[in-house]
């Protein structure tokens, strides 16, 4: 895991302690996978379709970013 992804994972764990207690915490491997997918969708910006928007919203909820 690269340092930037690791920092985002640590931030996620901090948010989880406050917001995510009813959910199961993601492992570092799971987080890295979801994070990479979310970042790829975010990078698409104006070319995202409705399906991409829905998936991004789902990923943001999983990663506690919304």
N, C-alpha and C positions, 0 to 999 in steps of 0.2 A: 504494500500500500504506500503510495507516495505521500509526502508530508502534507500536502494540501488536503488530500482526501482524509488523511488521519485527523487533521484539525477539524474538518467538517464532521467526522465521526464523533469526536470528543464533544463538539457542540451539540450534536444530536443526542448523545447520552445525557448531557445537561438538561436539554429540553425534555427528554423522556422522564427524568426524575420529577419534573414539575407537571407535565401535560400528559404523559403516556402511561400512567400507571395501570390503566385498564387493558392495555395492549401488551403483547409480548415484545420484549426488546430485540432488535435486530442484532445479529452477530456482525462482526467486522466484515466478513465476506459478503453477507446479504446486503449490508449497507453499501458497500462498494459497488455492487451490481446495480442496485436501485439508484444510487447516486449517479453512476455513469449514464444510465438510461435517461434520468431526469435532465442531466446537463446536456445530453445530445438533443433532447427535445427542446430545451430552452434555447439552444443555439440555432434551431430552425427558425425562430422568431416568426416572421411574416409568412413563411411557407407551411406552417402547421395547419392541418385540416382539423375537422371536428373530432375525429378519432384521436389524433395526437393531443388535442387540448384536453380531452377527457382523461387520457392516460397520464398526462402531466399533472392534472389535478389529483388523480389517484396517488401518484408517486409523491407529490407534495404532502398529501395527508399521511402517507406511510412514513415519510421522513420528518414529519412534524414541522413542516415549513409553512403551513397556512394558518 
